[in-house]
């Protein structure tokens, strides 16, 4: 989809794509028990309003940036006591919860110090932990789901459809299909092993956002074994096509160009009108006036 399908408002595009994808699955007889997304406000509202029977979870990796690794309500709120070396408190934060930390005995040789109760750092932590918006999102993270594989696929699409180029809808859809076949054909690759010790090979990479070096495990090379079959199908389709290539192109019913030829919020004026309005920065008020570029040189007194 593109924003021509949502009144040219790109902010509504993600929700509409989600609705279209979910409808595609449901109309084909699949029973959807759970859906995992990022914490998109419009998608969350849609799920609560139109699909209350489907469990909706948020991606744990995105949530961990704000909520931490332990996001169960009682444990989460107990952090504000734990960090100041208070592992038991008078009243539980929830009706059925406990009033103590859930960890075992702490190491007596702990080297890292505790925060001072009432210090600016502790007050700042309390403000974060007690944030109502974060607390309300806790139920969406309890299943610890992740959208990492979907994000990897989105990155793969960029190899077939670069953001530096513009594609018409059929071309962009075809490039998405190629990315999907690439992803599905190679998603089960094994890790590449070192010949000497048989351990997984690691590749270094630098994170610009984090400013650190890290590593990831390399996988076996892609084979693209499905490509010969695709070429065969294309050739046979051309041979068996009774019409040939000389035909009038008819846009599909869902082609966004039926709604608008361009992505611009308003139709373009005639080209001649744009040319007439465009003025060169070298134009002068008097068309008969010419510029004098002559100059004189005075010898220097040595």
Backbone as JSON, one array per atom type, in Angstrom:
{
  "sequence": "XXXXXXXXXXXXXXXXXXXXXXXXXXXXXXXXXXXXXXXXXXXXXXXXXXXXXXXXXXXXXXXXXXXXXXXXXXXXXXXXXXXXXXXXXXXXXXXXXXXXXXXXXXXXXXXXXXXXXXXXXXXXXXXXXXXXXXXXXXXXXXXXXXXXXXXXXXXXXXXXXXXXXXXXXXXXXXXXXXXXXXXXXXXXXXXXXXXXXXXXXXXXXXXXXXXXXXXXXXXXXXXXXXXXXXXXXXXXXXXXXXXXXXXXXXXXXXXXXXXXXXXXXXXXXXXXXXXXXXXXXXXXXXXXXXXXXXXXXXXXXX",
  "N": [[0.84, -1.19, 0.0], [0.33, 2.34, -0.47], [0.4, 5.82, 0.48], [-1.63, 7.0, -0.95], [-3.84, 5.47, -0.65], [-4.81, 6.06, 1.81], [-5.92, 8.62, 2.09], [-3.7, 10.13, 1.53], [-2.19, 10.37, 3.84], [0.49, 9.59, 5.54], [0.79, 8.81, 8.17], [-1.31, 7.17, 8.77], [-0.82, 4.9, 7.42], [0.51, 2.58, 8.37], [-1.33, 1.37, 10.11], [-3.45, 0.77, 8.34], [-2.21, -0.99, 6.56], [-1.71, -3.06, 8.32], [-4.36, -3.83, 8.96], [-5.2, -4.74, 6.44], [-3.44, -6.87, 6.0], [-4.08, -8.6, 8.15], [-6.8, -9.12, 7.6], [-6.49, -10.51, 5.22], [-5.36, -12.9, 6.13], [-7.32, -13.91, 7.91], [-9.56, -14.26, 6.25], [-8.89, -16.48, 4.86], [-9.25, -18.69, 6.38], [-7.57, -19.15, 8.53], [-6.92, -19.56, 12.0], [-6.35, -17.16, 14.25], [-4.57, -16.77, 17.13], [-2.83, -15.13, 18.57], [-1.24, -11.97, 18.22], [1.68, -10.2, 17.49], [3.14, -7.09, 17.82], [4.86, -3.89, 17.43], [4.68, -1.18, 19.82], [2.5, 0.33, 18.65], [0.21, 2.91, 18.67], [-2.23, 3.28, 17.24], [-2.63, 0.73, 16.14], [-2.85, -0.81, 18.46], [-5.23, 0.26, 19.54], [-7.0, -0.48, 17.51], [-6.92, -3.31, 17.7], [-8.0, -3.71, 20.24], [-10.54, -2.69, 19.88], [-11.74, -3.97, 17.6], [-10.85, -6.62, 17.47], [-11.08, -8.14, 19.97], [-10.98, -10.77, 20.81], [-8.57, -11.84, 20.1], [-5.34, -12.39, 21.3], [-3.19, -9.77, 22.06], [0.12, -8.84, 21.85], [3.11, -7.01, 22.72], [6.29, -6.32, 21.19], [9.02, -7.57, 22.92], [11.64, -6.66, 22.88], [11.56, -3.97, 22.1], [10.07, -3.03, 24.25], [11.77, -3.55, 26.38], [13.59, -1.53, 26.37], [12.43, 0.49, 27.76], [11.07, -0.6, 29.94], [12.69, -2.47, 31.19], [14.1, -5.75, 31.95], [12.52, -7.33, 33.62], [9.16, -7.29, 33.88], [6.83, -7.76, 35.22], [4.17, -6.61, 37.18], [4.35, -6.34, 40.12], [7.03, -6.96, 40.67], [8.28, -5.11, 39.06], [7.58, -2.57, 40.18], [8.75, -2.92, 42.62], [11.37, -2.35, 42.21], [12.13, 0.22, 42.93], [12.59, 0.06, 45.66], [14.48, -1.96, 45.88], [16.85, -0.93, 44.73], [17.84, 0.75, 46.65], [18.72, -0.85, 48.61], [16.64, -1.95, 50.06], [14.8, -4.64, 50.67], [12.42, -5.5, 51.47], [9.16, -4.27, 52.12], [6.52, -2.3, 53.69], [3.83, -2.53, 52.52], [2.22, -4.26, 49.84], [2.38, -3.5, 46.34], [0.33, -4.28, 44.69], [-2.89, -5.93, 44.91], [-2.8, -8.74, 45.11], [-0.15, -9.24, 45.36], [3.27, -9.48, 46.59], [5.28, -8.17, 49.32], [8.0, -7.91, 49.04], [11.31, -8.38, 47.62], [11.84, -10.7, 44.91], [14.12, -12.12, 44.52], [16.85, -14.38, 45.32], [19.21, -15.01, 48.05], [21.52, -12.34, 48.32], [24.76, -11.66, 46.97], [27.43, -11.48, 49.21], [29.78, -10.22, 48.65], [29.33, -8.04, 47.09], [30.19, -5.47, 44.88], [29.26, -3.23, 43.58], [27.74, -0.2, 44.45], [24.81, 0.9, 46.37], [21.93, 2.92, 45.52], [21.25, 6.11, 47.02], [18.59, 6.64, 49.17], [16.04, 8.91, 48.34], [17.75, 10.52, 46.93], [18.7, 12.56, 44.03], [19.05, 10.81, 41.84], [17.64, 8.55, 42.67], [15.06, 9.61, 42.93], [14.58, 10.28, 40.27], [14.51, 7.74, 39.13], [12.24, 6.67, 40.41], [10.26, 8.25, 39.25], [10.33, 7.33, 36.63], [9.74, 4.55, 36.91], [7.19, 4.6, 38.08], [5.63, 5.63, 36.1], [2.54, 6.02, 34.61], [1.78, 5.4, 32.02], [3.69, 3.54, 31.16], [3.22, 1.51, 33.01], [0.63, 0.7, 32.33], [1.12, -0.62, 29.98], [2.29, -3.0, 30.66], [0.86, -5.58, 30.65], [1.0, -6.25, 27.93], [3.5, -7.21, 27.47], [3.95, -9.57, 28.8], [4.14, -12.14, 27.68], [6.55, -12.17, 26.49], [7.28, -11.76, 23.7], [8.67, -11.38, 20.35], [9.48, -9.31, 17.54], [11.6, -9.59, 15.88], [12.32, -11.24, 13.67], [10.56, -10.37, 11.7], [11.42, -7.74, 11.39], [13.95, -8.2, 10.36], [13.23, -9.21, 7.88], [12.05, -6.91, 6.78], [14.34, -5.33, 6.47], [15.59, -6.84, 4.53], [13.93, -6.4, 2.35], [14.71, -3.85, 1.58], [17.01, -4.34, 0.14], [16.08, -5.23, -2.26], [14.3, -3.29, -3.01], [15.27, -0.35, -2.98], [15.3, 2.61, -1.0], [16.27, 4.77, -2.28], [15.32, 4.87, -4.8], [12.47, 5.22, -6.99], [9.49, 3.38, -7.45], [6.88, 2.03, -9.49], [3.6, 0.85, -8.44], [3.11, -2.01, -9.28], [5.76, -2.86, -9.84], [7.05, -2.42, -7.4], [5.59, -4.21, -5.8], [6.31, -6.64, -7.01], [9.05, -6.71, -6.42], [8.91, -6.93, -3.67], [7.83, -9.5, -3.53], [10.01, -10.97, -4.49], [11.85, -10.5, -2.42], [10.48, -11.79, -0.37], [10.56, -14.47, -1.22], [13.29, -14.88, -1.17], [13.76, -14.55, 1.59], [12.14, -16.63, 2.73], [13.28, -18.84, 1.5], [15.79, -19.02, 2.62], [15.69, -18.83, 5.36], [16.1, -20.9, 7.15], [18.77, -21.48, 7.3], [21.86, -22.97, 8.4], [24.27, -22.17, 10.97], [27.51, -20.93, 10.13], [30.41, -22.81, 10.46], [33.67, -22.92, 11.99], [36.45, -24.49, 10.47], [38.55, -25.48, 11.94], [38.02, -25.73, 14.81], [35.31, -26.22, 14.87], [33.49, -24.43, 15.91], [30.93, -21.82, 15.89], [31.31, -19.31, 13.38], [32.14, -15.92, 13.81], [31.22, -12.55, 13.07], [32.42, -9.27, 13.04], [30.82, -6.12, 13.75], [29.98, -2.66, 13.6], [28.04, -0.56, 15.59], [26.43, 2.29, 14.84], [24.48, 3.69, 16.2], [24.64, 2.78, 18.87], [27.33, 3.14, 19.29], [29.3, 1.2, 19.65], [31.36, -1.76, 19.21], [30.38, -5.0, 18.08], [29.46, -8.5, 17.71], [28.15, -10.98, 15.42], [26.72, -14.17, 14.59], [27.82, -15.86, 11.72], [26.08, -17.18, 8.86], [25.47, -20.01, 6.66], [26.26, -19.74, 3.14], [23.93, -18.26, 0.84], [21.94, -20.09, -1.5], [20.03, -19.76, -3.53], [18.41, -21.59, -4.92], [15.89, -21.68, -5.95], [15.62, -20.0, -8.09], [16.16, -20.96, -10.83], [13.76, -22.4, -11.31], [11.88, -20.35, -11.25], [12.69, -18.84, -13.48], [12.18, -20.71, -15.49], [9.36, -20.93, -15.29], [8.64, -18.33, -16.04], [9.56, -18.2, -18.73], [8.02, -20.26, -19.92], [5.48, -19.22, -19.52], [5.54, -16.99, -21.2], [5.83, -18.29, -23.67], [3.46, -19.73, -23.88], [1.56, -17.77, -23.86], [-1.21, -16.48, -25.43], [-1.71, -13.92, -26.35], [0.5, -12.17, -26.25], [3.01, -9.54, -25.91], [2.18, -7.08, -26.83], [-0.13, -5.38, -25.73], [-2.78, -3.56, -24.18], [-2.16, -2.0, -21.13], [-3.79, -2.7, -18.19], [-4.8, -1.36, -15.2], [-4.71, -2.88, -11.97], [-7.46, -3.57, -9.72], [-6.88, -2.75, -7.12], [-4.86, -0.97, -7.45], [-3.15, 1.89, -6.46], [-2.86, 4.04, -8.15], [-5.2, 4.45, -9.43], [-6.58, 6.03, -7.73], [-5.07, 8.35, -7.48], [-2.69, 9.96, -9.56], [-0.24, 10.78, -8.64], [1.77, 11.08, -5.6], [1.52, 13.49, -4.43], [-0.13, 15.97, -2.38], [-1.86, 17.64, -3.75], [-3.16, 18.22, -7.07], [-0.97, 18.53, -9.94], [-0.11, 21.64, -11.56], [-0.36, 22.82, -15.05], [2.49, 22.13, -17.14], [3.52, 24.23, -18.68], [2.65, 26.45, -17.26], [4.15, 26.22, -14.9], [6.7, 26.56, -15.95], [6.55, 29.21, -16.78], [6.36, 30.52, -14.36], [8.75, 30.05, -13.21], [11.75, 31.6, -12.46], [14.91, 32.72, -13.46], [17.86, 33.16, -11.52], [19.5, 34.98, -12.6], [18.02, 36.75, -13.98], [17.04, 40.12, -14.87], [15.41, 43.26, -13.97], [15.11, 45.02, -16.1], [14.85, 44.02, -19.31], [16.32, 44.93, -21.47], [18.61, 45.84, -20.47], [22.02, 45.36, -20.11], [24.68, 43.54, -18.55], [27.69, 44.91, -17.33], [30.81, 43.69, -17.48], [33.37, 44.66, -17.51], [36.57, 45.85, -16.33], [39.12, 47.84, -14.74], [42.7, 48.01, -14.44], [45.07, 49.07, -12.15], [48.43, 49.91, -12.1], [50.7, 48.8, -9.62], [52.52, 50.77, -7.31], [55.85, 50.34, -6.98]],
  "CA": [[0.0, 0.0, 0.0], [0.99, 3.62, -0.3], [-0.46, 6.77, 1.19], [-2.79, 7.38, -1.75], [-4.96, 4.66, -0.19], [-5.23, 6.54, 3.14], [-6.08, 10.07, 1.95], [-2.35, 10.7, 1.44], [-1.68, 10.61, 5.18], [1.39, 8.47, 5.81], [0.68, 8.37, 9.56], [-2.34, 6.13, 8.85], [-0.47, 3.81, 6.51], [0.87, 1.34, 9.08], [-2.55, 0.73, 10.61], [-4.22, 0.23, 7.22], [-1.48, -2.18, 6.09], [-1.96, -4.1, 9.33], [-5.74, -4.29, 8.77], [-5.27, -5.49, 5.19], [-2.73, -8.15, 6.2], [-4.86, -9.45, 9.06], [-7.99, -9.56, 6.88], [-6.04, -11.52, 4.25], [-5.16, -14.17, 6.84], [-8.58, -14.38, 8.49], [-10.49, -14.69, 5.2], [-8.42, -17.74, 4.3], [-9.54, -19.78, 7.28], [-6.6, -19.32, 9.62], [-7.35, -19.15, 13.34], [-5.3, -16.34, 14.85], [-4.66, -16.73, 18.59], [-2.03, -14.05, 19.14], [-0.56, -11.09, 17.27], [2.78, -9.47, 18.12], [3.5, -5.87, 17.1], [5.47, -2.9, 18.3], [3.66, -0.49, 20.62], [1.84, 1.33, 17.81], [-1.01, 3.31, 19.36], [-3.39, 3.03, 16.4], [-2.83, -0.72, 16.02], [-3.35, -1.28, 19.75], [-6.63, 0.65, 19.65], [-7.75, -1.31, 16.57], [-7.04, -4.66, 18.24], [-8.91, -3.68, 21.39], [-11.89, -2.35, 19.45], [-12.32, -4.85, 16.58], [-10.43, -8.01, 17.61], [-10.81, -8.4, 21.4], [-10.79, -12.21, 21.06], [-7.19, -12.19, 19.75], [-4.34, -11.9, 22.24], [-2.28, -8.8, 21.46], [1.36, -8.67, 22.62], [4.1, -6.09, 22.18], [7.64, -6.84, 21.05], [9.7, -7.42, 24.21], [12.88, -5.92, 22.72], [11.22, -2.55, 22.16], [9.63, -2.71, 25.6], [12.86, -3.63, 27.36], [14.31, -0.26, 26.4], [11.76, 1.36, 28.71], [10.56, -1.28, 31.12], [13.64, -3.38, 31.81], [13.9, -7.16, 31.63], [11.44, -7.89, 34.44], [8.08, -6.33, 33.71], [5.64, -8.11, 35.99], [3.83, -5.4, 37.94], [4.86, -6.26, 41.49], [8.5, -6.94, 40.61], [8.69, -3.85, 38.44], [7.46, -1.48, 41.14], [9.67, -3.18, 43.73], [12.72, -1.88, 41.87], [12.46, 1.47, 43.62], [13.11, -0.31, 46.98], [15.66, -2.81, 45.75], [18.06, -0.17, 44.39], [18.36, 1.44, 47.84], [19.03, -1.93, 49.55], [15.45, -2.31, 50.83], [14.28, -5.82, 49.98], [11.08, -5.77, 52.03], [8.49, -3.02, 52.4], [5.32, -2.54, 54.49], [2.6, -2.88, 51.81], [2.4, -4.65, 48.45], [1.9, -2.53, 45.35], [-0.91, -4.81, 44.1], [-3.7, -6.64, 45.9], [-2.4, -10.15, 45.28], [1.3, -9.35, 45.27], [4.05, -9.6, 47.82], [5.91, -6.91, 49.72], [9.44, -8.14, 49.13], [11.95, -8.77, 46.37], [11.68, -12.11, 44.58], [15.42, -12.75, 44.28], [17.4, -15.15, 46.42], [20.23, -14.3, 48.85], [22.45, -11.54, 47.54], [26.18, -11.94, 47.18], [27.99, -10.61, 50.25], [30.95, -9.53, 48.11], [28.85, -7.08, 46.09], [31.08, -4.33, 44.74], [28.52, -2.08, 43.11], [27.05, 0.43, 45.56], [23.37, 1.11, 46.26], [21.51, 4.32, 45.43], [20.83, 6.72, 48.28], [17.15, 6.9, 49.16], [15.74, 10.33, 48.29], [18.73, 11.26, 46.13], [18.16, 12.91, 42.7], [19.03, 9.63, 40.98], [16.54, 7.69, 43.12], [13.81, 10.28, 42.59], [14.4, 10.15, 38.82], [14.12, 6.36, 38.88], [10.84, 6.53, 40.85], [9.41, 8.9, 38.25], [10.26, 6.44, 35.47], [9.08, 3.29, 37.26], [5.78, 4.83, 38.41], [4.95, 6.24, 34.97], [1.29, 5.29, 34.38], [1.72, 4.89, 30.66], [4.49, 2.32, 31.12], [2.55, 0.48, 33.82], [-0.52, 0.2, 31.58], [1.58, -1.47, 28.89], [2.9, -4.22, 31.17], [0.23, -6.83, 30.18], [1.33, -6.56, 26.54], [4.84, -7.77, 27.4], [4.07, -10.72, 29.69], [4.46, -13.35, 26.93], [7.94, -12.03, 26.03], [7.32, -12.0, 22.27], [9.62, -10.55, 19.61], [9.22, -9.1, 16.12], [12.93, -9.48, 15.27], [12.36, -11.87, 12.35], [9.84, -9.49, 10.77], [12.28, -6.59, 11.12], [15.0, -8.69, 9.46], [12.63, -9.28, 6.55], [11.91, -5.54, 6.28], [15.66, -4.91, 6.01], [15.87, -7.54, 3.28], [13.17, -5.73, 1.29], [15.48, -2.69, 1.13], [18.0, -4.78, -0.84], [15.38, -5.4, -3.53], [13.59, -2.04, -3.3], [15.99, 0.69, -2.26], [14.59, 3.87, -0.76], [16.85, 5.81, -3.14], [14.67, 4.81, -6.1], [11.01, 5.24, -6.99], [8.94, 2.27, -8.22], [5.43, 2.03, -9.59], [3.06, -0.19, -7.55], [3.4, -3.41, -9.66], [7.19, -3.15, -9.7], [7.36, -2.52, -5.97], [5.01, -5.45, -5.3], [7.13, -7.74, -7.51], [10.31, -6.73, -5.67], [8.57, -7.49, -2.37], [7.71, -10.95, -3.7], [11.37, -11.51, -4.58], [12.41, -10.47, -1.07], [9.81, -12.83, 0.42], [11.1, -15.77, -1.63], [14.66, -14.93, -0.63], [13.66, -14.75, 3.04], [11.6, -17.96, 3.03], [14.18, -19.87, 1.0], [17.06, -19.07, 3.36], [15.49, -18.55, 6.79], [16.51, -22.04, 7.98], [20.2, -21.79, 7.11], [22.65, -23.28, 9.59], [25.4, -21.28, 11.24], [28.76, -21.32, 9.49], [31.33, -23.29, 11.49], [35.1, -22.92, 11.72], [36.96, -25.82, 10.13], [39.53, -25.96, 12.92], [37.44, -26.14, 16.09], [33.89, -26.53, 14.73], [32.66, -23.42, 16.58], [30.33, -20.87, 14.96], [32.12, -18.18, 12.98], [31.59, -14.64, 14.23], [31.57, -11.39, 12.25], [32.35, -8.01, 13.76], [30.11, -5.01, 13.14], [29.98, -1.45, 14.42], [26.73, 0.06, 15.73], [26.52, 3.75, 14.9], [23.56, 4.19, 17.23], [25.17, 2.48, 20.2], [28.72, 3.56, 19.38], [30.11, 0.08, 20.15], [31.58, -2.91, 18.34], [29.78, -6.24, 18.55], [29.62, -9.61, 16.76], [26.99, -11.83, 15.15], [27.12, -15.45, 14.01], [27.63, -15.98, 10.28], [25.32, -18.34, 8.39], [25.92, -20.58, 5.4], [25.96, -18.92, 1.98], [22.65, -18.5, 0.17], [22.06, -20.88, -2.73], [19.05, -19.29, -4.51], [18.06, -22.74, -5.75], [14.55, -21.52, -6.51], [15.64, -19.09, -9.24], [15.94, -21.66, -12.11], [12.34, -22.73, -11.48], [11.18, -19.11, -11.58], [13.02, -18.52, -14.88], [11.44, -21.67, -16.33], [7.95, -20.55, -15.29], [8.5, -17.1, -16.82], [9.72, -18.52, -20.15], [6.86, -21.04, -20.36], [4.33, -18.32, -19.56], [5.64, -16.2, -22.42], [5.6, -19.16, -24.83], [2.05, -20.16, -23.93], [0.67, -16.62, -23.83], [-1.77, -16.33, -26.78], [-1.86, -12.52, -26.73], [1.79, -11.54, -26.45], [3.33, -8.37, -25.09], [1.54, -5.88, -27.37], [-1.48, -5.27, -25.21], [-3.03, -2.39, -23.34], [-1.98, -2.28, -19.72], [-4.96, -2.39, -17.38], [-4.42, -1.31, -13.78], [-5.47, -3.74, -11.07], [-8.48, -2.85, -8.96], [-6.31, -2.17, -5.9], [-3.73, -0.11, -7.79], [-3.4, 3.23, -5.91], [-2.85, 5.07, -9.19], [-6.58, 4.72, -9.78], [-7.02, 7.1, -6.84], [-4.3, 9.56, -7.79], [-1.52, 9.64, -10.36], [0.97, 11.11, -7.89], [1.66, 11.06, -4.15], [1.4, 14.87, -3.95], [-1.43, 16.24, -1.78], [-2.71, 18.39, -4.66], [-2.8, 17.92, -8.47], [0.03, 19.47, -10.49], [-0.57, 22.58, -12.6], [0.25, 22.56, -16.36], [3.93, 22.35, -17.21], [3.78, 25.58, -19.22], [2.45, 27.41, -16.19], [5.3, 26.12, -14.01], [7.85, 27.16, -16.64], [6.37, 30.66, -16.78], [6.57, 31.04, -13.01], [10.14, 29.85, -12.79], [12.61, 32.71, -12.86], [16.33, 32.5, -13.25], [18.45, 34.11, -10.57], [20.27, 35.96, -13.35], [17.11, 37.68, -14.67], [17.05, 41.51, -14.4], [14.14, 43.93, -14.15], [15.08, 45.62, -17.44], [15.39, 43.02, -20.23], [17.24, 45.55, -22.44], [19.83, 46.23, -19.75], [23.08, 44.34, -20.13], [25.63, 43.65, -17.46], [29.03, 45.33, -17.74], [31.77, 42.92, -16.72], [34.71, 45.21, -17.74], [37.22, 46.42, -15.17], [40.42, 48.45, -15.04], [43.78, 47.58, -13.58], [46.0, 50.15, -11.86], [49.73, 49.34, -11.73], [51.13, 49.05, -8.26], [53.76, 51.53, -7.14], [56.86, 49.51, -6.34]],
  "C": [[0.87, 1.25, 0.0], [-0.04, 4.63, 0.17], [-1.61, 7.31, 0.35], [-4.05, 6.62, -1.29], [-5.5, 5.13, 1.16], [-5.3, 8.06, 3.14], [-4.75, 10.81, 2.01], [-1.8, 11.12, 2.81], [-0.83, 9.42, 5.58], [1.29, 7.97, 7.25], [-0.37, 7.27, 9.72], [-1.97, 4.88, 8.07], [-0.2, 2.51, 7.24], [-0.37, 0.61, 9.58], [-3.34, 0.08, 9.48], [-3.54, -1.0, 6.62], [-1.71, -3.34, 7.04], [-3.37, -4.68, 9.14], [-5.84, -5.16, 7.52], [-4.6, -6.85, 5.34], [-3.5, -9.11, 7.08], [-6.12, -9.97, 8.37], [-7.65, -10.64, 5.86], [-5.91, -12.88, 4.91], [-6.48, -14.74, 7.32], [-9.54, -14.89, 7.43], [-10.06, -15.99, 4.54], [-8.48, -18.88, 5.3], [-8.54, -20.01, 8.39], [-7.21, -18.85, 10.94], [-6.19, -18.44, 14.03], [-5.52, -16.26, 16.35], [-3.94, -15.54, 19.19], [-1.35, -13.27, 18.03], [0.48, -10.28, 18.03], [3.15, -8.28, 17.24], [4.39, -5.01, 17.99], [4.35, -2.13, 18.99], [3.01, 0.64, 19.83], [0.47, 1.64, 18.39], [-2.25, 2.98, 18.54], [-3.69, 1.54, 16.26], [-3.37, -1.28, 17.32], [-4.83, -0.95, 19.93], [-7.51, -0.19, 18.72], [-7.96, -2.71, 17.12], [-8.03, -4.7, 19.39], [-10.36, -3.47, 20.94], [-12.51, -3.42, 18.55], [-11.93, -6.33, 16.74], [-10.12, -8.33, 19.07], [-10.56, -9.87, 21.7], [-9.38, -12.68, 20.75], [-6.23, -11.58, 20.76], [-3.37, -10.96, 21.51], [-1.09, -8.6, 22.37], [2.26, -7.67, 21.91], [5.46, -6.78, 22.11], [8.45, -6.54, 22.3], [10.97, -6.6, 24.06], [12.62, -4.42, 22.78], [10.82, -2.16, 23.59], [10.75, -2.7, 26.61], [13.65, -2.34, 27.43], [13.7, 0.68, 27.43], [11.4, 0.68, 30.03], [11.59, -2.16, 31.84], [13.28, -4.82, 31.5], [12.75, -7.77, 32.41], [10.3, -6.9, 34.47], [6.79, -6.76, 34.39], [5.42, -7.01, 37.02], [4.51, -5.31, 39.3], [6.38, -6.17, 41.52], [8.99, -5.6, 40.08], [8.66, -2.7, 39.45], [8.4, -1.67, 42.34], [11.08, -2.71, 43.47], [13.1, -0.66, 42.69], [12.95, 1.21, 45.05], [14.42, -1.08, 46.86], [16.93, -1.99, 45.55], [18.63, 0.6, 45.57], [18.59, 0.44, 48.98], [17.88, -2.18, 50.53], [14.77, -3.46, 50.09], [12.96, -6.31, 50.58], [10.47, -4.44, 52.43], [7.12, -3.29, 53.02], [4.13, -3.08, 53.7], [2.93, -3.23, 50.37], [1.82, -3.59, 47.51], [0.6, -2.98, 44.7], [-1.6, -5.68, 45.13], [-3.19, -8.04, 46.17], [-0.89, -10.32, 45.26], [1.96, -9.5, 46.63], [4.67, -8.25, 48.15], [7.4, -7.09, 49.93], [9.99, -8.49, 47.76], [11.82, -10.28, 46.17], [13.01, -12.82, 44.33], [15.85, -13.54, 45.5], [18.41, -14.33, 47.21], [21.21, -13.55, 47.95], [23.88, -11.86, 47.9], [26.75, -10.95, 48.2], [29.16, -9.79, 49.74], [30.55, -8.53, 47.01], [29.74, -5.85, 46.07], [30.35, -3.07, 44.3], [27.7, -1.5, 44.28], [25.56, 0.57, 45.3], [23.09, 2.59, 46.08], [21.11, 4.82, 46.82], [19.36, 7.09, 48.19], [16.9, 8.41, 49.23], [16.73, 11.15, 47.5], [18.11, 11.61, 44.77], [18.06, 11.7, 41.78], [17.87, 8.71, 41.35], [15.19, 8.3, 42.77], [13.52, 10.17, 41.09], [13.95, 8.74, 38.45], [12.66, 6.13, 39.27], [9.89, 7.12, 39.8], [9.25, 8.02, 37.02], [9.45, 5.2, 35.78], [7.59, 3.49, 37.48], [5.0, 5.48, 37.27], [3.72, 5.41, 34.59], [1.23, 4.69, 32.99], [2.52, 3.59, 30.52], [3.8, 1.18, 31.87], [1.37, -0.12, 33.06], [-0.12, -0.73, 30.45], [2.13, -2.82, 29.35], [2.21, -5.49, 30.66], [0.6, -7.23, 28.76], [2.7, -7.24, 26.4], [5.0, -9.09, 28.16], [4.44, -12.0, 28.96], [5.87, -13.3, 26.32], [8.09, -12.37, 24.54], [8.3, -11.04, 21.59], [9.2, -10.46, 18.16], [10.54, -9.03, 15.33], [12.96, -10.07, 13.86], [11.65, -11.01, 11.3], [10.7, -8.28, 10.42], [13.44, -6.98, 10.21], [14.48, -8.76, 8.02], [12.46, -7.88, 5.96], [13.24, -4.99, 5.78], [16.02, -5.57, 4.7], [15.13, -6.91, 2.11], [13.97, -4.55, 0.73], [16.57, -3.08, 0.13], [17.37, -4.94, -2.22], [14.65, -4.12, -3.95], [14.2, -0.92, -2.47], [15.14, 1.94, -2.12], [15.12, 4.99, -1.65], [16.17, 5.86, -4.52], [13.15, 4.81, -5.93], [10.51, 4.12, -7.9], [7.43, 2.45, -8.35], [4.89, 0.85, -8.79], [3.32, -1.63, -8.0], [4.87, -3.78, -9.5], [7.57, -3.31, -8.24], [6.81, -3.81, -5.38], [5.86, -6.65, -5.75], [8.44, -7.84, -6.74], [10.08, -7.23, -4.23], [8.43, -9.0, -2.43], [9.1, -11.61, -3.77], [12.03, -11.55, -3.2], [11.79, -11.55, -0.21], [10.34, -14.21, 0.07], [12.52, -15.95, -1.12], [14.63, -15.24, 0.86], [13.2, -16.18, 3.37], [12.55, -19.07, 2.59], [15.45, -20.02, 1.81], [16.91, -18.84, 4.86], [15.98, -19.68, 7.69], [17.98, -22.42, 7.78], [20.9, -22.05, 8.43], [23.77, -22.25, 9.77], [26.66, -21.84, 10.59], [29.78, -21.66, 10.57], [32.77, -23.16, 11.03], [35.59, -24.33, 11.45], [37.89, -26.37, 11.21], [38.86, -26.52, 14.18], [35.95, -26.45, 16.03], [32.97, -25.55, 15.43], [32.08, -22.45, 15.55], [31.26, -19.71, 14.64], [31.4, -16.89, 13.31], [32.09, -13.52, 13.32], [31.42, -10.13, 13.08], [31.49, -7.0, 13.0], [30.06, -3.86, 14.13], [28.59, -0.84, 14.42], [26.9, 1.57, 15.84], [25.65, 4.3, 16.0], [24.12, 3.97, 18.62], [26.6, 2.92, 20.4], [29.65, 2.47, 19.89], [30.31, -0.94, 19.04], [30.89, -4.13, 18.94], [29.99, -7.31, 17.49], [28.27, -10.29, 16.54], [27.48, -13.08, 14.45], [26.83, -15.47, 12.51], [26.83, -17.24, 9.95], [25.86, -18.81, 7.05], [25.5, -19.68, 4.23], [24.59, -19.27, 1.39], [22.87, -19.22, -1.15], [21.15, -20.39, -3.85], [18.64, -20.4, -5.47], [16.7, -22.61, -6.42], [14.53, -20.69, -7.79], [15.48, -19.82, -10.57], [14.48, -22.02, -12.36], [11.52, -21.49, -11.85], [11.43, -18.73, -13.04], [12.25, -19.43, -15.83], [9.97, -21.29, -16.43], [7.71, -19.3, -16.13], [8.56, -17.39, -18.32], [8.5, -19.27, -20.68], [5.61, -20.17, -20.44], [4.35, -17.46, -20.81], [5.36, -17.04, -23.65], [4.12, -19.48, -24.99], [1.07, -19.01, -23.91], [0.11, -16.37, -25.24], [-1.83, -14.88, -27.25], [-0.52, -11.89, -27.06], [1.94, -10.28, -25.64], [2.65, -7.11, -25.59], [0.08, -5.83, -26.94], [-1.59, -4.01, -24.35], [-2.93, -2.77, -21.87], [-3.21, -1.8, -18.95], [-4.55, -2.44, -15.91], [-5.31, -2.25, -12.97], [-6.44, -2.91, -10.23], [-7.93, -2.17, -7.72], [-5.11, -1.29, -6.19], [-4.01, 1.31, -7.31], [-3.38, 4.33, -6.96], [-4.25, 5.35, -9.74], [-7.16, 5.84, -8.91], [-6.35, 8.41, -7.16], [-3.05, 9.16, -8.56], [-0.22, 9.88, -9.61], [0.69, 11.0, -6.39], [1.47, 12.47, -3.57], [0.0, 15.12, -3.4], [-2.37, 17.05, -2.67], [-2.26, 18.13, -6.1], [-1.82, 18.95, -9.02], [-0.59, 20.42, -11.5], [0.07, 22.22, -13.94], [1.74, 22.89, -16.36], [4.27, 23.75, -17.7], [3.62, 26.64, -18.14], [3.62, 27.4, -15.21], [6.53, 26.76, -14.63], [7.76, 28.67, -16.6], [6.65, 31.27, -15.43], [8.02, 30.94, -12.56], [11.02, 30.97, -13.33], [14.06, 32.36, -12.55], [16.88, 33.53, -12.28], [19.31, 35.15, -11.28], [19.37, 36.94, -14.09], [17.21, 39.07, -14.06], [15.69, 42.13, -14.65], [14.01, 44.51, -15.56], [15.67, 44.62, -18.43], [16.38, 43.6, -21.23], [18.58, 45.91, -21.8], [20.82, 45.08, -19.76], [24.04, 44.59, -18.99], [27.0, 43.99, -18.0], [30.03, 44.62, -16.86], [33.2, 43.45, -16.91], [35.27, 45.8, -16.45], [38.57, 46.99, -15.59], [41.43, 48.01, -14.0], [44.75, 48.73, -13.41], [47.33, 49.56, -11.43], [50.07, 49.73, -10.3], [52.41, 49.85, -8.25], [54.74, 50.67, -6.38], [57.95, 50.37, -5.76]]
}
